[in-house]
Amino acid sequence: MMNRVILIGRLTAEPELRYTHSGTAVTSFTLAVDRARKNPQGERETDFVNIVVWQKQAETCAQYLHKGRMAGVDGRLQIRSYEDREGRKVRVAEVVAENVRFLDRGDGANSPSSAPTGERSPSRGPTPMPSRYNDDPFADDVPAEFNDDPFADSYSA
């Protein structure tokens, strides 16, 4: 059997960090994920997927992810149910993240390299990325546009 979900989307709101009674960190957020195909009106529909992250990764997500940031989530689908205040059974589908990747640079407001107050100084320019991002040789490249002709000798970049 297999239960694997991989999503890429943008956060719809600030992540919510909580702690269980035993002190385990848990963060939840919603990811807006565009569907691959357009509807009959020619528009892309969006799914809003609830994400749950546990332990140290939960604290990291709460600290560095913010509304509008793009993230990749690798995890498993979990369906759980509970009774609401009116006694009705409610079923909830969510993705329990095993791995979360930050896929854009954000504004640097809470990055380790930001100013001590958490605000960037306008005179400093863009906030440098942590060293793990500086190793990406394609970080500042724009996507190349390839010719659809399989026999073309060149492409335009």
Residue pairs with C-beta under 8 A, 6 or more apart in sequence:
3 76
3 77
4 74
4 75
4 76
5 73
5 74
5 75
5 76
5 77
5 95
6 72
6 73
6 74
7 31
7 33
7 49
7 51
7 72
7 73
7 95
8 33
8 70
8 71
8 72
8 73
8 103
9 31
9 32
9 33
9 34
9 49
9 70
9 71
10 31
10 32
10 68
10 69
10 70
10 71
11 29
11 30
11 31
11 32
11 65
11 66
11 67
11 68
11 69
11 71
12 29
12 30
12 31
12 32
12 48
12 67
13 29
13 30
13 67
14 29
14 66
14 67
15 27
15 28
15 29
15 61
15 62
15 65
15 66
16 27
16 28
16 29
16 62
17 25
17 26
17 27
17 58
17 59
17 62
18 25
18 26
18 27
18 28
19 25
19 26
20 26
24 54
24 55
25 54
25 55
25 56
25 58
25 59
25 62
26 52
26 53
26 54
26 58
27 52
27 53
27 58
27 59
27 61
27 62
28 50
28 51
28 52
28 53
28 94
29 50
29 51
29 53
29 61
29 65
30 48
30 49
30 50
30 51
31 48
31 49
31 51
31 71
31 73
32 46
32 47
32 48
33 46
33 47
33 48
33 49
34 44
34 45
34 46
35 44
35 45
35 46
35 47
37 44
38 44
39 45
49 94
49 95
50 92
50 93
50 94
50 95
51 73
51 75
51 94
51 95
51 97
51 100
52 78
52 94
52 95
52 96
52 97
53 61
53 96
53 97
53 100
54 96
54 97
57 97
57 99
57 100
60 100
61 71
61 100
63 110
64 102
64 106
64 110
64 111
65 71
65 100
65 102
66 106
66 107
66 109
66 110
69 102
69 103
69 104
69 106
70 102
70 103
70 104
71 100
71 101
71 102
71 103
72 100
72 101
72 103
73 95
73 97
73 99
73 100
73 101
74 97
74 98
74 99
74 100
74 101
75 95
75 96
75 97
75 98
75 99
76 95
76 96
76 98
77 93
77 94
77 95
77 96
78 93
78 94
78 95
78 96
79 91
79 92
79 93
80 91
80 92
80 94
81 89
81 90
81 91
81 92
82 89
82 90
82 92
83 89
83 90
84 90
105 129
105 133
107 120
107 127
108 114
108 120
108 126
108 127
109 118
109 119
109 120
110 118
111 127
111 129
111 130
112 130
113 127
113 128
113 129
113 130
114 120
114 127
115 121
115 124
120 127
128 134
129 139
133 139
142 157
144 155
144 156
144 157
145 155
145 156
145 157
146 155
147 154
147 155
147 156
